[in-house]
Amino acid sequence: MGVVGCGGMGQAHIKNIQELPEAQLAAVSDADPETAKKVGTEKNVPYFGDYRKLIKSGLCDAILIATPHYFHHEIGIAAFKSGLHVLSEKPITVTVAAADAFLTAARKSKKVFGVMFQQRTLPEIRLAREIIKSGRLGEIQRTLMVNPQYRSQAYYNSAGWRGTWLGEGGGVLLNQSPHGIDLFMLLAGLPNRVTAKTRTKIHKIEVEDEAAALLEYPNGAWGYYYTTTCEAPSATLMEISGDRGKLVLDNAGLKFYSVKPSISKHNATAKDMWGSPEIKEEKLSLPKSETGHKEIVRNFCAAILGREELIAPGAEGLWSIEFINALILSGKKNKPVEIPVSRKEYDKLLDGLKKKSKAKKVKKVERTTDPRISK
Ligand SMILES: NC(=O)c1ccc[n+]([C@@H]2O[C@H](COP(=O)([O-])OP(=O)(O)OC[C@H]3O[C@@H](n4cnc5c(N)ncnc54)[C@H](O)[C@@H]3O)[C@@H](O)[C@H]2O)c1
């Protein structure tokens, strides 16, 4: 595997690749020649300043892309065209139109396309998927996700691309929240209409650091979503309420409440004025599973070898982009927005924001990732 982008996250991936029997680090690339040289020399592999040279080198069967988001699809498409497999960092790109192009290139190449949604490996998520698949939740009636993820101004000041429309293409929705959004879409499905508010509340950045939305689903269900980098502690609260039960996921874990008989049946048949269906918190037994970034890389290699299905297929990376673009567009227009998002309208919005965006100079570029995930 070749790693393109040797910053905080790329270096954590390099460590994982070197520890996995299924993978071998073959080359690295970084747009900053000093970083490429430093990491390549340290790891004793060929290094390239230009990712195109790594792709054409013939050294790699697959690449892992860990650059800022705007480059993910460009680099991924070039790799697919050269017959390489691709594992992209999240988000797979910035816009729905670019995601479409990425997915088309992957389909045409018939190569494996994965996305680094490592939270899908969590036992709670694996079990929640099983519960929903088994029908025990019933038809979804209402959803909620509240997912604050605190970041300081120092974080935004650590690299020129962060917090700008030109360098990043979005704020908390596009950088900090894709994992939570992916899980939300994976478990509850995509809404078909969102009405959002977005704003920049406490940070000196161009992009949003707070977003809230009312969601409408194709079956008529409603939901709510909230994220921010302004609030601590960072937390996850997800609720998916169905006709036959309710799933609650928070930092303490997963809970499932069964509802018997179903709400629709109880509502139609109950004679007692104050009656309620029987609610029972079911005892859950979490599956034993490997978790984290390393598990996604291992699974990606196993998929290339034809041994496993992907845990996080790249094509499913489009779901979170639809959601993120819809919220940003709705926030900017102050109007409801339909999903699928109009590719033309979103591109026009982003082009306008990029035109007004100012290049950001930083005193010292930091290439370190969150120490809680690099361990
Ligand atoms: N999955 C996760 O848990 C997780 C965590 C952190 C970051 N990420 C994602 O990883 C990506 C990188 O984030 P980071 O925190 O490592 O950023 P970073 O700034 O630390 O590193 C980015 C690196 O990419 C290099 N680069 C920029 N353009 C390039 C290009 N065209 N070709 C090659 N190299 C290029 C930069 O020089 C830098 O070294 C982002 O998309 C981010 O969302 C994912």
PDBQT file of the ligand as one rigid body, heavy atoms in Angstrom, charges set to zero:
ROOT
HETATM    1  N1  LIG A 401     -10.789   8.803  10.284  1.00  0.00    +0.000 N 
HETATM    2  C1  LIG A 401     -10.452   9.624  11.245  1.00  0.00    +0.000 C 
HETATM    3  O1  LIG A 401     -10.657   9.348  12.428  1.00  0.00    +0.000 OA
HETATM    4  C2  LIG A 401      -9.746  10.905  10.912  1.00  0.00    +0.000 A 
HETATM    5  C3  LIG A 401      -9.105  11.659  11.919  1.00  0.00    +0.000 A 
HETATM    6  C4  LIG A 401      -8.414  12.818  11.540  1.00  0.00    +0.000 A 
HETATM    7  C5  LIG A 401      -8.408  13.227  10.216  1.00  0.00    +0.000 A 
HETATM    8  N2  LIG A 401      -9.081  12.489   9.276  1.00  0.00    +0.000 N 
HETATM    9  C6  LIG A 401      -9.082  12.913   7.865  1.00  0.00    +0.000 C 
HETATM   10  O2  LIG A 401      -7.784  12.737   7.327  1.00  0.00    +0.000 OA
HETATM   11  C7  LIG A 401      -7.502  13.761   6.369  1.00  0.00    +0.000 C 
HETATM   12  C8  LIG A 401      -6.182  14.444   6.739  1.00  0.00    +0.000 C 
HETATM   13  O3  LIG A 401      -6.328  15.036   8.002  1.00  0.00    +0.000 OA
HETATM   14  P1  LIG A 401      -5.052  15.287   8.948  1.00  0.00    +0.000 P 
HETATM   15  O4  LIG A 401      -5.612  15.675  10.253  1.00  0.00    +0.000 OA
HETATM   16  O5  LIG A 401      -4.105  14.152   8.841  1.00  0.00    +0.000 OA
HETATM   17  O6  LIG A 401      -4.435  16.601   8.225  1.00  0.00    +0.000 OA
HETATM   18  P2  LIG A 401      -2.894  17.105   8.229  1.00  0.00    +0.000 P 
HETATM   19  O7  LIG A 401      -2.943  18.535   7.853  1.00  0.00    +0.000 OA
HETATM   20  O8  LIG A 401      -2.237  16.704   9.516  1.00  0.00    +0.000 OA
HETATM   21  O9  LIG A 401      -2.232  16.234   7.059  1.00  0.00    +0.000 OA
HETATM   22  C9  LIG A 401      -2.546  16.382   5.706  1.00  0.00    +0.000 C 
HETATM   23  C10 LIG A 401      -1.285  16.073   4.907  1.00  0.00    +0.000 C 
HETATM   24  O10 LIG A 401      -1.624  15.994   3.512  1.00  0.00    +0.000 OA
HETATM   25  C11 LIG A 401      -0.579  16.661   2.778  1.00  0.00    +0.000 C 
HETATM   26  N3  LIG A 401      -1.151  17.032   1.478  1.00  0.00    +0.000 N 
HETATM   27  C12 LIG A 401      -1.923  18.099   1.171  1.00  0.00    +0.000 A 
HETATM   28  N4  LIG A 401      -2.270  18.050  -0.125  1.00  0.00    +0.000 NA
HETATM   29  C13 LIG A 401      -1.717  16.939  -0.655  1.00  0.00    +0.000 A 
HETATM   30  C14 LIG A 401      -1.698  16.357  -1.957  1.00  0.00    +0.000 A 
HETATM   31  N5  LIG A 401      -2.369  16.899  -2.967  1.00  0.00    +0.000 N 
HETATM   32  N6  LIG A 401      -0.978  15.222  -2.154  1.00  0.00    +0.000 NA
HETATM   33  C15 LIG A 401      -0.281  14.658  -1.119  1.00  0.00    +0.000 A 
HETATM   34  N7  LIG A 401      -0.267  15.174   0.127  1.00  0.00    +0.000 NA
HETATM   35  C16 LIG A 401      -0.983  16.288   0.356  1.00  0.00    +0.000 A 
HETATM   36  C17 LIG A 401      -0.177  17.820   3.666  1.00  0.00    +0.000 C 
HETATM   37  O11 LIG A 401       1.104  18.330   3.342  1.00  0.00    +0.000 OA
HETATM   38  C18 LIG A 401      -0.197  17.159   5.049  1.00  0.00    +0.000 C 
HETATM   39  O12 LIG A 401       1.031  16.556   5.380  1.00  0.00    +0.000 OA
HETATM   40  C19 LIG A 401      -8.709  14.708   6.373  1.00  0.00    +0.000 C 
HETATM   41  O13 LIG A 401      -9.548  14.427   5.292  1.00  0.00    +0.000 OA
HETATM   42  C20 LIG A 401      -9.407  14.388   7.671  1.00  0.00    +0.000 C 
HETATM   43  O14 LIG A 401     -10.812  14.566   7.631  1.00  0.00    +0.000 OA
HETATM   44  C21 LIG A 401      -9.728  11.352   9.612  1.00  0.00    +0.000 A 
ENDROOT
TORSDOF 0
